[in-house]
Amino acid sequence: MHRLKSAVQVIEQTCSKAKDNVMELEQSENYDSLTKSILQASMASDSLLSHVSVWSSYHTSLDSGLVHDLTEQMTDTSKKTAGNVVKLLQGCENEIDSMVSESYKQLTHSIEFLAKITGELAIATETDIAIMNQNSDSTLEQICSSIKQAFLDGVDVFIDRTIQGGVKTANQCEARLNEMMEQKVARNDVSSLISENSSDAVILL
């Protein structure tokens, strides 16, 4: 996700700056950067689809509605992301500024949403999480803050969902216990009333 976002960001910025000077762009150093970013975006998009497909296959046997819902969202979002990558590249190639701008906005949103789903799904399935080296000088080993924050937001969502589920279950148990106690008190009152009536009947006899 990080490589994909970095690549589409370079593509969007380069195309926006060069919209009035296409010939100049082709002769500048930015053109090499754009070419590399286009290749990187394509490869990252394919890799994303492949990883999502493999990870999703691990969860098909799990008996959890939440996991199945998250897996389906992850699959759908990855497909939409790949589609927007294609639109971005088409817009850049055909010099359609509106297509470049709109597809980039959708890509930014979908990548971060995908990171959020990944965070929630990782905790839900107890998947091992690798921490990237934040102190590394290599940009390839670092994840941008927005993706990290989206992932952590997903973790928070799952934790909150779990806590709320526990509270709901506890409230239901408490309500059931109160209902049972009320029923027991009612039965005791009936028993006491029957006993009193029985005693009166004995006295009358």
Secondary structure, DSSP 4 states (H G I P E B T S, - for coil): -HHHHHHHHHHHHHHHHTTT-HHHHHTSHHHHHHHHHHHHHHHHHHHHHHHHHHHHHTTTT---HHHHHHHHHHHHHHHHHHHHHHHHHHHHHTT-HHHHHHHHHHHHHHHHHHHHHHHHHHHHTT---PPP-TT-S-GGG---HHHHHHHHHHHHHHHHHHHHHHHHHHHHHHHHHHHHHHHHHHHHHHHHHHHHHHHHHHHH-
